[in-house]
Amino acid sequence: MSRVLEIRGLNKSYGALKVIDDLSLHLDEGEALGVVGPNGAGKTTMFDLILGTTEPDSGEIEFERMAIVSDQPYRRARAGLGRTFQVPQPFGGLSVFENLLVGAAFGDARRDDDEARCVALLESTGLIDKANRLAETLTLLERKRLELARALATKPRVLLLDEIAGGLTEPEVEELVVLIRQIHAGGTSIIWIEHLLHALLKVVDRVVALHFGRHLIEGDPAEVMKSQAIREVYLGIDE
């Protein structure tokens, strides 16, 4: 299995606060990787560093064996890195369909099939009947689906999901899990940050736990979640 994304020795501080501390991890092609950790563990900052919206103090980032740590965010998007945000950020004054067209325009440079691809994404994400609605009128679940659809419109080879299940009811979470499984089954590699662990564990192949910006433990999801390290970090149980 080939490695699609790798970060090595990544560091990021804000003054005296070290948010990412000598962090290394990798993602294999076709894999779904879960990233867990308490608030303040550095998870979202890690995504910002991977996507280029924040610069690291030091370290390396490779995407498909090419160094990208100096690339601008738009270059990383066009190379095949896509992202959703914890709080959906649609263009509220544009229609749902227009939001997808924006994603397609700023993603993969090959644009001959943008409209047809965006229609197909609306169908697969359950938004086809909302295509002409303004994005600002959508429910939270629909905005989450739009986040996914817009990210997929960029043709990502790696999709970064930042707490996409947050704020949803349990039935809505189940709907979202089904959709993410379908995306993964279609061949998209995924890194998913999530506090709703029961949802995460239904999708991911491997889990990495972070604590104060450092790599704490990784491995089989079931084994990681029952480990002593996780019990100490999440529950304060020190046996």
C-alpha positions in Angstrom: 0.0 0.0 0.0 1.5 3.3 -1.0 1.8 6.3 1.3 -0.3 9.3 0.2 0.4 11.8 3.0 3.2 12.0 5.5 4.2 14.6 8.1 7.5 14.4 9.9 8.8 16.4 12.9 6.1 19.1 12.6 6.3 21.9 15.2 4.1 25.0 15.7 4.1 27.4 18.6 2.2 30.6 19.4 4.6 32.5 21.7 5.3 30.2 24.7 2.4 27.9 23.8 3.5 24.8 21.8 0.5 23.6 19.9 2.2 21.0 17.7 5.2 19.2 19.2 7.5 17.1 17.0 4.5 15.5 15.4 4.8 12.7 12.8 2.1 10.6 11.2 1.1 9.1 7.8 -1.9 8.2 5.7 -1.8 5.3 3.3 -3.7 5.4 0.0 -7.3 4.3 0.5 -7.1 4.4 4.3 -9.5 6.1 6.7 -7.5 7.4 9.7 -9.2 8.7 12.8 -7.5 11.4 14.9 -8.7 11.8 18.5 -7.6 13.8 21.5 -9.1 16.2 24.1 -9.7 19.9 23.3 -6.4 21.7 22.9 -4.6 18.6 21.6 -3.6 20.3 18.4 -5.9 18.4 16.0 -7.3 21.4 14.0 -4.0 23.1 14.0 -2.6 19.9 12.4 -5.2 20.3 9.6 -4.3 24.0 9.1 -0.6 23.0 8.7 -1.4 20.2 6.2 -3.6 22.6 4.1 -1.2 25.5 4.3 -3.4 28.0 6.0 -0.9 28.0 8.9 2.9 27.8 8.5 4.8 25.4 10.7 7.9 26.5 12.6 9.7 23.4 11.4 9.0 20.0 9.9 8.2 18.3 6.6 4.9 17.6 4.8 4.8 15.2 1.8 1.8 14.6 -0.4 2.2 11.7 -2.8 5.9 11.8 -2.2 6.3 15.5 -3.1 7.3 18.1 -0.5 4.4 20.6 -0.1 5.4 22.5 3.1 6.2 25.6 1.1 3.2 25.4 -1.3 0.3 27.9 -1.1 -3.1 26.5 0.0 -4.6 26.7 -3.5 -1.8 24.6 -4.9 -2.4 22.0 -2.2 -6.1 22.0 -3.1 -5.4 21.5 -6.7 -2.9 18.7 -5.9 -5.8 16.8 -4.2 -6.2 17.9 -0.6 -9.7 18.7 0.4 -11.2 19.8 3.8 -14.4 20.3 5.6 -14.7 22.7 8.6 -16.1 22.0 12.1 -18.5 25.0 11.6 -19.8 24.8 8.0 -18.7 27.8 6.0 -20.9 27.9 2.9 -21.2 31.0 0.7 -24.6 31.9 2.2 -25.7 34.2 -0.7 -25.1 31.6 -3.3 -27.2 28.6 -4.1 -26.2 25.1 -3.1 -25.3 24.3 -6.7 -23.2 27.5 -7.0 -21.3 26.6 -3.9 -20.3 23.3 -5.5 -19.2 25.1 -8.7 -17.0 27.3 -6.6 -15.3 24.2 -5.1 -14.9 22.7 -8.6 -13.4 26.0 -9.9 -10.8 26.2 -7.2 -9.9 22.5 -7.0 -8.7 20.3 -9.8 -7.6 22.4 -12.8 -9.4 20.0 -15.2 -12.8 21.7 -15.5 -14.5 20.2 -18.6 -17.0 18.3 -16.5 -17.7 20.7 -13.6 -21.5 21.0 -14.0 -22.2 17.3 -14.5 -19.9 16.3 -11.6 -21.5 18.8 -9.3 -25.0 17.5 -10.2 -23.8 13.9 -9.4 -22.4 15.1 -6.1 -25.7 16.8 -5.2 -27.4 13.5 -5.9 -24.9 11.4 -3.9 -25.0 13.7 -0.9 -28.8 14.0 -0.8 -29.0 17.6 -1.8 -30.3 17.5 -5.4 -33.7 18.8 -4.3 -31.9 21.8 -2.6 -29.8 22.7 -5.6 -31.4 26.1 -6.2 -31.9 27.0 -2.5 -29.6 29.6 -0.9 -27.1 27.9 1.2 -27.9 30.2 4.2 -31.4 28.6 4.4 -30.2 25.0 4.9 -30.5 23.1 8.1 -27.3 22.1 10.0 -27.3 18.6 8.6 -27.8 20.0 5.1 -24.9 22.4 5.6 -22.8 19.5 6.8 -23.7 17.6 3.6 -22.9 20.8 1.6 -19.5 21.0 3.3 -18.8 17.4 2.1 -20.1 18.0 -1.4 -18.2 21.2 -1.9 -15.0 19.5 -0.7 -15.6 16.6 -3.0 -16.1 19.0 -5.9 -12.4 19.8 -5.8 -11.7 16.1 -6.6 -9.6 15.4 -3.5 -7.5 12.3 -3.2 -7.3 13.0 0.6 -10.3 14.4 2.5 -9.8 16.0 5.9 -12.9 16.0 8.1 -12.9 18.3 11.1 -15.5 17.2 13.6 -18.2 17.0 10.9 -20.6 15.1 13.2 -20.6 17.8 15.9 -24.0 19.3 16.8 -26.1 16.7 15.0 -28.7 14.5 16.5 -28.0 10.7 16.7 -30.1 9.9 13.7 -28.4 12.6 11.7 -25.0 11.3 12.8 -26.0 7.9 11.5 -27.0 9.4 8.1 -23.6 11.2 8.0 -21.7 8.0 8.8 -23.4 6.2 5.9 -22.4 9.0 3.6 -18.7 9.1 4.8 -18.5 5.3 4.3 -19.7 5.7 0.7 -17.1 8.4 0.1 -14.4 6.1 1.5 -15.6 3.1 -0.4 -15.3 5.2 -3.6 -11.5 5.4 -3.1 -11.0 8.7 -1.2 -8.5 8.5 1.6 -9.7 10.2 4.7 -8.4 11.8 7.9 -11.2 12.3 10.3 -11.0 14.4 13.6 -14.0 13.6 15.8 -15.1 13.8 19.4 -18.1 11.5 18.7 -16.0 8.4 18.9 -18.9 5.9 18.3 -19.3 7.5 14.8 -15.6 7.7 14.1 -15.1 4.0 14.9 -17.7 2.9 12.4 -15.5 4.3 9.6 -11.8 4.4 10.3 -9.2 1.7 9.8 -6.7 3.1 12.2 -6.7 5.7 15.1 -4.0 8.2 16.1 -4.4 9.9 19.5 -2.8 13.3 20.1 -2.1 15.0 23.5 -0.7 18.5 23.8 0.3 18.4 20.2 2.3 15.2 20.5 1.7 11.7 19.1 0.4 9.7 22.0 -0.6 6.3 20.6 -1.8 4.8 17.3 -3.1 1.5 16.0 -6.2 -0.6 15.7 -9.2 1.5 16.7 -10.6 -0.9 19.3 -7.2 -1.5 20.9 -6.3 2.2 21.0 -9.6 3.2 22.6 -9.3 0.7 25.4 -5.6 1.5 26.1 -4.4 2.9 29.4 -3.0 6.0 27.6 -6.5 6.9 26.4 -8.0 6.2 29.8 -5.5 8.6 31.3 -6.0 11.4 28.8 -9.8 11.2 28.5 -10.9 10.0 31.9 -8.0 10.9 34.2 -7.6 7.3 35.3 -4.0 6.5 36.2 -3.7 2.8 37.1 
